[in-house]
Amino acid sequence: MSKSASGSDSGPGQDSSAVTLDSLRADIDSIDSQIHALLNRRAQCAQQVAEVKTREFEAAQSFETGSDSSSAQQLLFYRPEREAQVLERVKAANTGPLSDDTVAFIFREIMSACLALEKPMEVAYLGPEGTFTQAAALKHFGHAVISVPQTTVDQVFTQVESGQCNYGVVPVENSTEGMVSHTLDAFMNSSLQICGEVELRVRLHLLVAGGDSQDIKRICAHQQALAQSRLWLDANFPNVERVAVSSNGEAARIAAGESGTAAIAGDLAAQQYNLAKVASDIEDRPDNTTRFLVIGKEGVQASGRDKTSIVVSANNRPGALFNLLEPFQRANVMLTRIDTRPSRTETWTYVFFIEFEGHRDDPEIAAILKELADRSVMCKILGSYPKAAL
C-alpha cells in the first residue's frame, strides 16, 4: 500500500518532486476504495462463518438428540481466544506509522461489526451510561455490541447467569485504590467464569453543565474517583462538599440536572450527558488504571498468552499460605495477584484470590491445580482467559 495516504511519500512510480495535493487525494481515494471492498469481503466471510457454525451445531444436536431441534443460546459465535490471537498478530505485524494500539483498535471495531452480523451480543455492565465500566465494555467488545447498564455488580452477574445478556463486564482492581471487594465476593457463589480482562487508563475530569467553576457548591463522584483525585481537590476546591455516589456515570447524570453540582467522570460521561470540562486529567497519579473482568458461562480455550484466576482456602494454621504458593514457585509460574477476603462461613478465616500466568489446560498449570485441590479446603477455578490485548 502506498505511503502517500499519510503524506510522507509519493505514490507508486511517482517522482516526489512532482507530487501535488490533487494526486495525493486521488491516491487516498483509491486506497479507501480498496479498504472498503476488503471490509465487505471480510464481513461476507463472517456471515459464512456463522452459517457453517450453525449448520455444524445443528447437525451435532440432531445426532445427539435424534431431532432437528437446537438451542441457539448454546452456539458460540464469540471466541475470546481467537480475537485475542488476531489482535496480537496484527500488532506484531504492524510496521507503522500507525501505532500498534491504534491498529489493534481499528481491527477490534472491524471484528465487532462483523461479529454483529453473525449474532448481535448483549453485554451487561455496571452502569448507568457513561461509566468507565461501559467504556471498558466498548473497548473489549467494540461499539457494535448492545451494552446494557446494571445498578450493581451483583445484577451484572445475575443478567449473565439468567441468559438475559451474553457477557458481563465488572471492575476488579484499580492501580491506586486496590481490589474491588464486591466483585471478588460475587464470584464466591457464582458459576460464571472469567472470559477476558480489560485494562483502562482512567482519566478523570471535573465536569459541569454550564462550564463555570465559580458556581460549584458540591462535587459528586464514585468514592474511588474522589480518592484518586484527592490531592487535586484539596488544592483547588478545598472547601467544596464532596459527595460519594454509586458511580461516576451517576455523578454526571446528577451534574447535568443540578445547578451548582460538578461531577468527576471520564470522556464517555461528558459526551453522554453533554457536560463541559472545567479541568482535565485531575487524577493524582498519571498512571491511574482500572482493570475489568469479562464474565460469561463458557470456558475459554488457550490463546497462547493467558492468565488463570482461582479462589482457594486452607486450614488456619502456620504456613498455610506458603503451602498454597509453594507449587507455583517450584514450577516457576509467575503470580500476578494475591488478595484476601473474609470467609463467609467462619469468623476470622479468609479465602485467597490468586492470579497467575498460564492456562488451566497447560500441563504444568493442570498439575499445580491438582496439587492445590489436595492441599486446600476449597479450590475454585474462576477461569482461564487471554491477557488484555489492548
Order of alpha helices (4+ residues) and beta strands (2+ residues): alpha-alpha-alpha-beta-alpha-beta-alpha-beta-beta-alpha-beta-beta-beta-alpha-alpha-beta-alpha-beta-alpha-beta-beta-beta-alpha-beta-beta-alpha-beta
